[in-house]
């Protein structure tokens, strides 16, 4: 596949339908099969036909009032697609939860604009599936919300991060309150960490759809905030980028992977190690 601006040639891996088009994962690796680029592409056909109704597709719901599920009031996660990544040497990410959020979500004035959520999961898919829906927060089981919000101990957590909350079938989310858009600066592309049971469970990029479609950045990159230490040794990205191709495709990437070594005594759960 032809390379996008500033990228090596990307190899397609997994594709699913979205609107009248598709969303797919792609990658580039070195000769030792270590990751160089991990990408998600929403093609032009999908960008021009993103679902508008209902607000959510019904994959993450809970009947709060016991009167039948409303896709607008009893659900979360927007329009979700699950995709897979290749098994590259040292790649900590196993799969992707992609979410198209037509009306955004809370917190107000932070992520309440139409956007894409790219959840790069370190947590095993089957373990993620055990996170139940329920009546708390963003349709998460109340006991599971407590598990999701367990504090990630130093040195595996970014200092000073907090907000915005836990969701069913995902876990908790934490962001830097001093970074855009939480600090009031414009919402373009942002970064969050996901947590579950006192561990980092996913890395999430959040991309404002209108910003991308209107400004059409050939290459908009920013550094990824790093935790002081990682629980599992591997290759971790240090930069994220959004590119809007001349053909109308949107390509999001994790790039500039660096080898990181877990400190002696790190006790990662099984779902982070396989």
Secondary structure, 3 states (H helix, E strand, C coil): CCCCCCCCCCEEEEEEEECCEEEEEEEEECCCCEEEEEEEEECHHHHCCCCCCCCCCCCEECCCCCCCCCCCCCEECCEEEEEECCCCECECCCEEEEEEECCCCCCCCCCCCCEEEEEEECCCHHHHCCCCCCCECECECHHHHHHHCCCCCCCCCCCCCEEEEEECCCEEEEECCCCCCCCCCCCCEEEEEEEECCEEEEEEEEEEHHHHHHHCCCCEEEECCCCCCCCCCEEEEEEEEEEECCCCCEEEEEEEEEEECCCCCCCCCHHHCC
